[in-house]
Amino acid sequence: PLSVSPAADPAVISPQDPTLLIGSSLVATCTVSPDFPLKAEDLYWTLNGRRLPAASYAALGPSTLSVALARLNGSRQQSGDNLVCHSRDGGILAGSCLYVGLPPEKPVNITCWSKNMKDLTCKWAPGTEGETFLHTNYTLKYKRRWYGQDNTCQEYHTAGTYSCHIPKDLALFTPYEIWVEASNRLGVAVSDVVMLDILDVVTTDPPSDVHVSRVGDLEDQLSVRWSSPPALKDFLFQAKYQIQYRVEDSSEWKVVDDVGNQTSCRLAGLRPGTVYFVQVRCNPFSIYGSKKAGIWSDWSNPTAASTPRSERVVGGCDPKGGEQNTTLRRELKQFFGWVKKHAYGCSNLGIKLYDQWRVWLQKSHKTRNQV
């Protein structure tokens, strides 16, 4: 029997672990060590466990067998495709990893926000194509605009796959330059530089304790109340809120923009006997005099409530009414329409008079219906 050193490799594949562009061709060779009694005709190739056709082989010497691969597709796994040289009995003689893919694209759409004026979270997109078929490393870098050295973010994937969190040691009233570098085996790509001041990108958690309730017997209104995010109490700010709501069987949200900085709102013009879902969000703006518009928080979790069912009889009429009553009812109807129009949304204009009018109107209908 042939005595072989335990450290001897049965065979060598060349090239070893190459990196190639998608669409490239490759000729690889497997050369058996002289210490092993194997010839080229005793060998075969597999790629990711699949045996390659003998028509792609060529014997380049007594103990060397080549294989030709044309128009390679992207690697099935980022750790590379496995090209393996076997002996006739299936034994593995040598292996090589093929890294087939694309160089990274320039990262785009960098957006950043701060929850406490001391931290910063940024996210980005990997480019128009995104998939490189190779392990691609993304590095977020930042520095003060006019001085200071480059810094590298350390806490990745905090707000998704392409994100990073800088927890501390950021200065206020100082513009920062922020960019992302993408690198893999085929190259490096650098994003455009984004400039920002921490005070211009402050946001908060959504408003908490959102409550939605009925407004007495008024069948077309709901009252919404909430609490300011606790973080806003820790710094000077002006806050504004938005509400969005939808009916239970619809995916279309209606947005109320004119809430201002109050923490309650009356929704009017709703459908009687209907379940509504309501959400609230907050925008802290003009922090320490910042001129930026501020960043909206996420929406709060949906809160549901239903409006009362209308008890009016459709088509009902007053059999004793004369011309004078008809004129009066027409005028009252016009007045009601005016009040309702001006009370829509969150304005308090005429809201007490409107409430009194609606309650009286419903009671009068109930009285007539019982007679």
Contacts in CASP RR format, 6 or more apart in sequence:
PFRMAT RR
TARGET T0000
AUTHOR 0000-0000-0000
METHOD contacts of the structure
MODEL  1
PLSVSPAADPAVISPQDPTLLIGSSLVATCTVSPDFPLKAEDLYWTLNGR
RLPAASYAALGPSTLSVALARLNGSRQQSGDNLVCHSRDGGILAGSCLYV
GLPPEKPVNITCWSKNMKDLTCKWAPGTEGETFLHTNYTLKYKRRWYGQD
NTCQEYHTAGTYSCHIPKDLALFTPYEIWVEASNRLGVAVSDVVMLDILD
VVTTDPPSDVHVSRVGDLEDQLSVRWSSPPALKDFLFQAKYQIQYRVEDS
SEWKVVDDVGNQTSCRLAGLRPGTVYFVQVRCNPFSIYGSKKAGIWSDWS
NPTAASTPRSERVVGGCDPKGGEQNTTLRRELKQFFGWVKKHAYGCSNLG
IKLYDQWRVWLQKSHKTRNQV
2 35 0 8 1.000
2 36 0 8 1.000
2 37 0 8 1.000
4 35 0 8 1.000
4 36 0 8 1.000
5 35 0 8 1.000
8 33 0 8 1.000
8 35 0 8 1.000
9 33 0 8 1.000
9 94 0 8 1.000
10 32 0 8 1.000
10 33 0 8 1.000
10 36 0 8 1.000
10 38 0 8 1.000
10 87 0 8 1.000
10 93 0 8 1.000
10 94 0 8 1.000
11 30 0 8 1.000
11 31 0 8 1.000
11 32 0 8 1.000
11 33 0 8 1.000
11 36 0 8 1.000
11 38 0 8 1.000
11 43 0 8 1.000
11 85 0 8 1.000
11 93 0 8 1.000
11 94 0 8 1.000
12 30 0 8 1.000
12 31 0 8 1.000
12 33 0 8 1.000
12 94 0 8 1.000
13 28 0 8 1.000
13 29 0 8 1.000
13 30 0 8 1.000
13 83 0 8 1.000
13 85 0 8 1.000
13 94 0 8 1.000
13 95 0 8 1.000
13 96 0 8 1.000
14 28 0 8 1.000
14 29 0 8 1.000
14 31 0 8 1.000
15 26 0 8 1.000
15 28 0 8 1.000
15 96 0 8 1.000
16 96 0 8 1.000
17 96 0 8 1.000
17 97 0 8 1.000
17 98 0 8 1.000
17 99 0 8 1.000
18 26 0 8 1.000
18 96 0 8 1.000
18 98 0 8 1.000
18 99 0 8 1.000
19 99 0 8 1.000
19 100 0 8 1.000
19 134 0 8 1.000
19 185 0 8 1.000
19 186 0 8 1.000
20 26 0 8 1.000
20 72 0 8 1.000
20 98 0 8 1.000
20 99 0 8 1.000
20 100 0 8 1.000
20 101 0 8 1.000
21 100 0 8 1.000
21 101 0 8 1.000
21 102 0 8 1.000
21 186 0 8 1.000
22 72 0 8 1.000
22 73 0 8 1.000
22 74 0 8 1.000
22 100 0 8 1.000
22 101 0 8 1.000
22 102 0 8 1.000
22 133 0 8 1.000
23 71 0 8 1.000
23 72 0 8 1.000
23 73 0 8 1.000
23 100 0 8 1.000
24 71 0 8 1.000
24 72 0 8 1.000
24 100 0 8 1.000
25 68 0 8 1.000
25 69 0 8 1.000
25 70 0 8 1.000
25 71 0 8 1.000
25 72 0 8 1.000
26 68 0 8 1.000
26 69 0 8 1.000
26 72 0 8 1.000
26 98 0 8 1.000
27 66 0 8 1.000
27 67 0 8 1.000
27 68 0 8 1.000
27 69 0 8 1.000
28 45 0 8 1.000
28 66 0 8 1.000
28 67 0 8 1.000
28 69 0 8 1.000
28 83 0 8 1.000
28 96 0 8 1.000
29 60 0 8 1.000
29 64 0 8 1.000
29 65 0 8 1.000
29 66 0 8 1.000
30 43 0 8 1.000
30 45 0 8 1.000
30 64 0 8 1.000
30 65 0 8 1.000
30 66 0 8 1.000
30 67 0 8 1.000
30 85 0 8 1.000
30 93 0 8 1.000
30 94 0 8 1.000
31 63 0 8 1.000
31 64 0 8 1.000
32 38 0 8 1.000
32 39 0 8 1.000
32 40 0 8 1.000
32 43 0 8 1.000
32 63 0 8 1.000
32 64 0 8 1.000
32 93 0 8 1.000
34 63 0 8 1.000
36 93 0 8 1.000
38 63 0 8 1.000
38 87 0 8 1.000
38 93 0 8 1.000
39 62 0 8 1.000
39 63 0 8 1.000
40 59 0 8 1.000
40 60 0 8 1.000
40 61 0 8 1.000
40 62 0 8 1.000
40 63 0 8 1.000
40 64 0 8 1.000
40 65 0 8 1.000
41 59 0 8 1.000
42 87 0 8 1.000
42 88 0 8 1.000
43 65 0 8 1.000
43 85 0 8 1.000
43 86 0 8 1.000
43 87 0 8 1.000
43 88 0 8 1.000
43 93 0 8 1.000
44 51 0 8 1.000
44 52 0 8 1.000
44 54 0 8 1.000
44 57 0 8 1.000
44 65 0 8 1.000
44 85 0 8 1.000
44 86 0 8 1.000
44 88 0 8 1.000
44 90 0 8 1.000
45 51 0 8 1.000
45 52 0 8 1.000
45 56 0 8 1.000
45 57 0 8 1.000
45 65 0 8 1.000
45 67 0 8 1.000
45 83 0 8 1.000
45 84 0 8 1.000
45 85 0 8 1.000
45 86 0 8 1.000
46 52 0 8 1.000
46 82 0 8 1.000
46 83 0 8 1.000
46 84 0 8 1.000
46 86 0 8 1.000
47 69 0 8 1.000
47 81 0 8 1.000
47 82 0 8 1.000
47 83 0 8 1.000
47 84 0 8 1.000
47 98 0 8 1.000
48 76 0 8 1.000
48 81 0 8 1.000
48 82 0 8 1.000
49 82 0 8 1.000
49 84 0 8 1.000
52 67 0 8 1.000
52 69 0 8 1.000
56 67 0 8 1.000
56 68 0 8 1.000
56 69 0 8 1.000
57 65 0 8 1.000
57 66 0 8 1.000
57 67 0 8 1.000
58 65 0 8 1.000
58 66 0 8 1.000
58 67 0 8 1.000
58 68 0 8 1.000
59 65 0 8 1.000
59 66 0 8 1.000
60 66 0 8 1.000
65 85 0 8 1.000
67 83 0 8 1.000
69 98 0 8 1.000
72 98 0 8 1.000
72 100 0 8 1.000
73 100 0 8 1.000
74 100 0 8 1.000
74 101 0 8 1.000
74 133 0 8 1.000
75 81 0 8 1.000
75 98 0 8 1.000
75 99 0 8 1.000
75 100 0 8 1.000
75 101 0 8 1.000
75 133 0 8 1.000
75 134 0 8 1.000
78 133 0 8 1.000
78 134 0 8 1.000
78 135 0 8 1.000
79 97 0 8 1.000
79 135 0 8 1.000
80 97 0 8 1.000
80 98 0 8 1.000
80 99 0 8 1.000
80 100 0 8 1.000
81 97 0 8 1.000
81 98 0 8 1.000
81 99 0 8 1.000
81 100 0 8 1.000
82 95 0 8 1.000
82 96 0 8 1.000
82 97 0 8 1.000
82 98 0 8 1.000
83 95 0 8 1.000
83 96 0 8 1.000
83 97 0 8 1.000
83 98 0 8 1.000
84 92 0 8 1.000
84 94 0 8 1.000
84 95 0 8 1.000
84 96 0 8 1.000
85 92 0 8 1.000
85 93 0 8 1.000
85 94 0 8 1.000
85 95 0 8 1.000
86 92 0 8 1.000
86 93 0 8 1.000
87 93 0 8 1.000
99 134 0 8 1.000
99 185 0 8 1.000
100 133 0 8 1.000
100 134 0 8 1.000
101 132 0 8 1.000
101 133 0 8 1.000
101 134 0 8 1.000
101 186 0 8 1.000
102 129 0 8 1.000
102 131 0 8 1.000
102 132 0 8 1.000
102 133 0 8 1.000
102 134 0 8 1.000
102 186 0 8 1.000
103 132 0 8 1.000
103 184 0 8 1.000
103 186 0 8 1.000
103 187 0 8 1.000
103 188 0 8 1.000
103 189 0 8 1.000
104 126 0 8 1.000
104 132 0 8 1.000
104 136 0 8 1.000
104 182 0 8 1.000
104 183 0 8 1.000
104 184 0 8 1.000
104 186 0 8 1.000
104 187 0 8 1.000
104 188 0 8 1.000
104 189 0 8 1.000
105 126 0 8 1.000
105 127 0 8 1.000
105 128 0 8 1.000
105 129 0 8 1.000
105 130 0 8 1.000
105 132 0 8 1.000
105 182 0 8 1.000
105 189 0 8 1.000
106 127 0 8 1.000
106 182 0 8 1.000
106 189 0 8 1.000
106 190 0 8 1.000
106 191 0 8 1.000
106 192 0 8 1.000
107 124 0 8 1.000
107 125 0 8 1.000
107 126 0 8 1.000
107 127 0 8 1.000
107 138 0 8 1.000
107 162 0 8 1.000
107 180 0 8 1.000
107 181 0 8 1.000
107 182 0 8 1.000
107 189 0 8 1.000
107 191 0 8 1.000
108 124 0 8 1.000
108 125 0 8 1.000
108 127 0 8 1.000
108 128 0 8 1.000
108 191 0 8 1.000
108 192 0 8 1.000
109 124 0 8 1.000
109 125 0 8 1.000
110 122 0 8 1.000
110 123 0 8 1.000
110 124 0 8 1.000
110 178 0 8 1.000
110 179 0 8 1.000
110 180 0 8 1.000
110 191 0 8 1.000
110 192 0 8 1.000
110 194 0 8 1.000
111 122 0 8 1.000
111 123 0 8 1.000
111 124 0 8 1.000
112 120 0 8 1.000
112 121 0 8 1.000
112 122 0 8 1.000
112 123 0 8 1.000
112 178 0 8 1.000
112 194 0 8 1.000
112 196 0 8 1.000
112 201 0 8 1.000
113 120 0 8 1.000
113 121 0 8 1.000
113 201 0 8 1.000
113 202 0 8 1.000
113 203 0 8 1.000
113 295 0 8 1.000
114 120 0 8 1.000
114 121 0 8 1.000
114 170 0 8 1.000
114 198 0 8 1.000
114 201 0 8 1.000
114 202 0 8 1.000
114 203 0 8 1.000
115 121 0 8 1.000
115 202 0 8 1.000
115 203 0 8 1.000
115 204 0 8 1.000
115 205 0 8 1.000
115 231 0 8 1.000
116 231 0 8 1.000
116 234 0 8 1.000
117 172 0 8 1.000
117 198 0 8 1.000
117 199 0 8 1.000
117 202 0 8 1.000
117 235 0 8 1.000
117 287 0 8 1.000
118 167 0 8 1.000
118 168 0 8 1.000
118 170 0 8 1.000
119 165 0 8 1.000
119 166 0 8 1.000
119 167 0 8 1.000
119 168 0 8 1.000
119 170 0 8 1.000
120 142 0 8 1.000
120 165 0 8 1.000
120 166 0 8 1.000
120 170 0 8 1.000
120 176 0 8 1.000
120 198 0 8 1.000
120 201 0 8 1.000
121 158 0 8 1.000
121 159 0 8 1.000
121 163 0 8 1.000
121 164 0 8 1.000
121 165 0 8 1.000
121 166 0 8 1.000
122 140 0 8 1.000
122 153 0 8 1.000
122 163 0 8 1.000
122 164 0 8 1.000
122 166 0 8 1.000
122 178 0 8 1.000
123 159 0 8 1.000
123 160 0 8 1.000
123 162 0 8 1.000
123 163 0 8 1.000
123 164 0 8 1.000
124 138 0 8 1.000
124 140 0 8 1.000
124 162 0 8 1.000
124 163 0 8 1.000
124 180 0 8 1.000
124 191 0 8 1.000
125 162 0 8 1.000
126 136 0 8 1.000
126 138 0 8 1.000
126 162 0 8 1.000
126 182 0 8 1.000
132 184 0 8 1.000
132 186 0 8 1.000
134 184 0 8 1.000
134 185 0 8 1.000
134 186 0 8 1.000
135 184 0 8 1.000
135 185 0 8 1.000
136 182 0 8 1.000
136 183 0 8 1.000
136 184 0 8 1.000
137 182 0 8 1.000
137 183 0 8 1.000
137 184 0 8 1.000
138 156 0 8 1.000
138 162 0 8 1.000
138 180 0 8 1.000
138 181 0 8 1.000
138 182 0 8 1.000
139 152 0 8 1.000
139 153 0 8 1.000
139 180 0 8 1.000
139 181 0 8 1.000
139 182 0 8 1.000
139 183 0 8 1.000
140 152 0 8 1.000
140 153 0 8 1.000
140 156 0 8 1.000
140 164 0 8 1.000
140 178 0 8 1.000
140 179 0 8 1.000
140 180 0 8 1.000
141 150 0 8 1.000
141 151 0 8 1.000
141 152 0 8 1.000
141 153 0 8 1.000
141 178 0 8 1.000
141 179 0 8 1.000
141 180 0 8 1.000
141 181 0 8 1.000
142 150 0 8 1.000
142 151 0 8 1.000
142 153 0 8 1.000
142 166 0 8 1.000
142 176 0 8 1.000
142 177 0 8 1.000
142 178 0 8 1.000
142 179 0 8 1.000
143 149 0 8 1.000
143 150 0 8 1.000
143 151 0 8 1.000
143 176 0 8 1.000
143 177 0 8 1.000
144 171 0 8 1.000
144 174 0 8 1.000
144 175 0 8 1.000
144 176 0 8 1.000
144 177 0 8 1.000
145 174 0 8 1.000
145 175 0 8 1.000
145 176 0 8 1.000
145 177 0 8 1.000
145 195 0 8 1.000
153 164 0 8 1.000
153 165 0 8 1.000
153 166 0 8 1.000
154 164 0 8 1.000
155 164 0 8 1.000
155 165 0 8 1.000
155 166 0 8 1.000
155 167 0 8 1.000
156 163 0 8 1.000
156 164 0 8 1.000
157 163 0 8 1.000
157 164 0 8 1.000
158 164 0 8 1.000
158 165 0 8 1.000
159 165 0 8 1.000
170 176 0 8 1.000
170 198 0 8 1.000
171 198 0 8 1.000
172 197 0 8 1.000
172 198 0 8 1.000
172 199 0 8 1.000
172 288 0 8 1.000
173 197 0 8 1.000
173 199 0 8 1.000
173 288 0 8 1.000
174 197 0 8 1.000
174 198 0 8 1.000
175 195 0 8 1.000
175 196 0 8 1.000
175 197 0 8 1.000
176 195 0 8 1.000
176 196 0 8 1.000
176 197 0 8 1.000
176 198 0 8 1.000
177 193 0 8 1.000
177 194 0 8 1.000
177 195 0 8 1.000
178 193 0 8 1.000
178 194 0 8 1.000
178 195 0 8 1.000
178 196 0 8 1.000
179 190 0 8 1.000
179 191 0 8 1.000
179 192 0 8 1.000
179 193 0 8 1.000
179 194 0 8 1.000
180 190 0 8 1.000
180 191 0 8 1.000
181 188 0 8 1.000
181 189 0 8 1.000
181 190 0 8 1.000
181 191 0 8 1.000
182 188 0 8 1.000
182 189 0 8 1.000
182 190 0 8 1.000
182 191 0 8 1.000
183 189 0 8 1.000
197 290 0 8 1.000
199 287 0 8 1.000
199 288 0 8 1.000
199 289 0 8 1.000
199 290 0 8 1.000
199 292 0 8 1.000
200 290 0 8 1.000
200 292 0 8 1.000
200 294 0 8 1.000
201 292 0 8 1.000
201 294 0 8 1.000
201 295 0 8 1.000
202 235 0 8 1.000
202 237 0 8 1.000
202 284 0 8 1.000
202 287 0 8 1.000
202 294 0 8 1.000
202 295 0 8 1.000
203 283 0 8 1.000
203 284 0 8 1.000
203 294 0 8 1.000
203 295 0 8 1.000
203 296 0 8 1.000
203 297 0 8 1.000
204 229 0 8 1.000
204 231 0 8 1.000
204 232 0 8 1.000
204 282 0 8 1.000
204 284 0 8 1.000
204 297 0 8 1.000
205 229 0 8 1.000
205 230 0 8 1.000
205 231 0 8 1.000
205 297 0 8 1.000
205 298 0 8 1.000
206 229 0 8 1.000
206 280 0 8 1.000
206 281 0 8 1.000
206 282 0 8 1.000
206 297 0 8 1.000
206 298 0 8 1.000
206 299 0 8 1.000
206 300 0 8 1.000
206 301 0 8 1.000
207 226 0 8 1.000
207 227 0 8 1.000
207 228 0 8 1.000
207 229 0 8 1.000
207 241 0 8 1.000
207 263 0 8 1.000
207 280 0 8 1.000
207 281 0 8 1.000
207 282 0 8 1.000
207 297 0 8 1.000
207 300 0 8 1.000
208 226 0 8 1.000
208 227 0 8 1.000
208 229 0 8 1.000
208 230 0 8 1.000
208 300 0 8 1.000
209 225 0 8 1.000
209 226 0 8 1.000
209 227 0 8 1.000
210 224 0 8 1.000
210 225 0 8 1.000
210 226 0 8 1.000
210 278 0 8 1.000
210 279 0 8 1.000
210 280 0 8 1.000
210 300 0 8 1.000
210 301 0 8 1.000
210 303 0 8 1.000
211 224 0 8 1.000
211 225 0 8 1.000
211 226 0 8 1.000
211 303 0 8 1.000
212 222 0 8 1.000
212 223 0 8 1.000
212 224 0 8 1.000
212 276 0 8 1.000
212 278 0 8 1.000
212 303 0 8 1.000
212 304 0 8 1.000
212 305 0 8 1.000
213 222 0 8 1.000
213 223 0 8 1.000
213 225 0 8 1.000
213 305 0 8 1.000
214 221 0 8 1.000
214 222 0 8 1.000
214 223 0 8 1.000
214 305 0 8 1.000
214 306 0 8 1.000
214 307 0 8 1.000
214 308 0 8 1.000
215 221 0 8 1.000
215 222 0 8 1.000
215 223 0 8 1.000
215 266 0 8 1.000
215 355 0 8 1.000
216 308 0 8 1.000
217 308 0 8 1.000
217 358 0 8 1.000
217 359 0 8 1.000
217 362 0 8 1.000
218 308 0 8 1.000
218 355 0 8 1.000
218 358 0 8 1.000
218 359 0 8 1.000
219 272 0 8 1.000
219 273 0 8 1.000
219 307 0 8 1.000
219 308 0 8 1.000
219 309 0 8 1.000
219 310 0 8 1.000
219 362 0 8 1.000
220 268 0 8 1.000
220 269 0 8 1.000
220 270 0 8 1.000
220 271 0 8 1.000
220 272 0 8 1.000
220 307 0 8 1.000
221 266 0 8 1.000
221 267 0 8 1.000
221 268 0 8 1.000
221 269 0 8 1.000
221 270 0 8 1.000
221 307 0 8 1.000
222 266 0 8 1.000
222 267 0 8 1.000
222 270 0 8 1.000
222 276 0 8 1.000
222 278 0 8 1.000
222 305 0 8 1.000
222 307 0 8 1.000
223 264 0 8 1.000
223 265 0 8 1.000
223 266 0 8 1.000
223 267 0 8 1.000
224 243 0 8 1.000
224 264 0 8 1.000
224 265 0 8 1.000
224 266 0 8 1.000
224 267 0 8 1.000
224 278 0 8 1.000
224 280 0 8 1.000
225 263 0 8 1.000
225 264 0 8 1.000
226 241 0 8 1.000
226 263 0 8 1.000
226 264 0 8 1.000
226 280 0 8 1.000
226 300 0 8 1.000
227 263 0 8 1.000
228 239 0 8 1.000
228 263 0 8 1.000
228 282 0 8 1.000
229 282 0 8 1.000
229 297 0 8 1.000
232 239 0 8 1.000
232 282 0 8 1.000
232 284 0 8 1.000
235 287 0 8 1.000
235 288 0 8 1.000
236 287 0 8 1.000
236 288 0 8 1.000
237 284 0 8 1.000
237 285 0 8 1.000
237 286 0 8 1.000
237 287 0 8 1.000
238 261 0 8 1.000
238 284 0 8 1.000
238 285 0 8 1.000
238 286 0 8 1.000
239 261 0 8 1.000
239 282 0 8 1.000
239 283 0 8 1.000
239 284 0 8 1.000
239 285 0 8 1.000
240 259 0 8 1.000
240 260 0 8 1.000
240 261 0 8 1.000
240 282 0 8 1.000
240 283 0 8 1.000
240 285 0 8 1.000
241 259 0 8 1.000
241 260 0 8 1.000
241 261 0 8 1.000
241 262 0 8 1.000
241 263 0 8 1.000
241 265 0 8 1.000
241 280 0 8 1.000
241 281 0 8 1.000
241 282 0 8 1.000
241 283 0 8 1.000
242 255 0 8 1.000
242 256 0 8 1.000
242 257 0 8 1.000
242 259 0 8 1.000
242 280 0 8 1.000
242 281 0 8 1.000
242 283 0 8 1.000
242 296 0 8 1.000
243 255 0 8 1.000
243 256 0 8 1.000
243 259 0 8 1.000
243 265 0 8 1.000
243 267 0 8 1.000
243 278 0 8 1.000
243 279 0 8 1.000
243 280 0 8 1.000
243 346 0 8 1.000
244 253 0 8 1.000
244 254 0 8 1.000
244 255 0 8 1.000
244 256 0 8 1.000
244 278 0 8 1.000
244 279 0 8 1.000
244 299 0 8 1.000
245 253 0 8 1.000
245 254 0 8 1.000
245 256 0 8 1.000
245 267 0 8 1.000
245 276 0 8 1.000
245 277 0 8 1.000
245 278 0 8 1.000
245 279 0 8 1.000
246 252 0 8 1.000
246 253 0 8 1.000
246 254 0 8 1.000
246 276 0 8 1.000
246 277 0 8 1.000
247 271 0 8 1.000
247 274 0 8 1.000
247 275 0 8 1.000
247 276 0 8 1.000
247 277 0 8 1.000
248 274 0 8 1.000
248 275 0 8 1.000
248 276 0 8 1.000
248 277 0 8 1.000
248 304 0 8 1.000
253 279 0 8 1.000
256 265 0 8 1.000
256 267 0 8 1.000
256 345 0 8 1.000
256 346 0 8 1.000
258 345 0 8 1.000
258 346 0 8 1.000
258 347 0 8 1.000
259 265 0 8 1.000
259 346 0 8 1.000
260 346 0 8 1.000
262 346 0 8 1.000
265 345 0 8 1.000
265 346 0 8 1.000
266 343 0 8 1.000
266 345 0 8 1.000
266 346 0 8 1.000
266 348 0 8 1.000
266 351 0 8 1.000
267 276 0 8 1.000
267 278 0 8 1.000
267 345 0 8 1.000
268 340 0 8 1.000
268 343 0 8 1.000
268 344 0 8 1.000
268 345 0 8 1.000
269 340 0 8 1.000
269 344 0 8 1.000
270 276 0 8 1.000
270 307 0 8 1.000
271 307 0 8 1.000
272 307 0 8 1.000
272 308 0 8 1.000
272 309 0 8 1.000
272 310 0 8 1.000
273 306 0 8 1.000
273 307 0 8 1.000
273 308 0 8 1.000
273 309 0 8 1.000
273 310 0 8 1.000
274 306 0 8 1.000
274 307 0 8 1.000
275 304 0 8 1.000
275 305 0 8 1.000
275 306 0 8 1.000
276 304 0 8 1.000
276 305 0 8 1.000
276 306 0 8 1.000
276 307 0 8 1.000
277 302 0 8 1.000
277 303 0 8 1.000
277 304 0 8 1.000
278 302 0 8 1.000
278 303 0 8 1.000
278 304 0 8 1.000
278 305 0 8 1.000
279 299 0 8 1.000
279 300 0 8 1.000
279 301 0 8 1.000
279 302 0 8 1.000
279 303 0 8 1.000
280 299 0 8 1.000
280 300 0 8 1.000
281 296 0 8 1.000
281 297 0 8 1.000
281 298 0 8 1.000
281 299 0 8 1.000
281 300 0 8 1.000
282 296 0 8 1.000
282 297 0 8 1.000
283 293 0 8 1.000
283 294 0 8 1.000
283 295 0 8 1.000
283 296 0 8 1.000
283 297 0 8 1.000
284 294 0 8 1.000
285 292 0 8 1.000
285 293 0 8 1.000
285 294 0 8 1.000
311 362 0 8 1.000
311 365 0 8 1.000
311 366 0 8 1.000
311 369 0 8 1.000
312 362 0 8 1.000
312 365 0 8 1.000
313 365 0 8 1.000
313 369 0 8 1.000
318 325 0 8 1.000
318 368 0 8 1.000
335 357 0 8 1.000
336 357 0 8 1.000
336 361 0 8 1.000
339 350 0 8 1.000
339 353 0 8 1.000
339 354 0 8 1.000
339 357 0 8 1.000
340 354 0 8 1.000
342 349 0 8 1.000
342 350 0 8 1.000
343 349 0 8 1.000
343 350 0 8 1.000
343 351 0 8 1.000
343 354 0 8 1.000
END
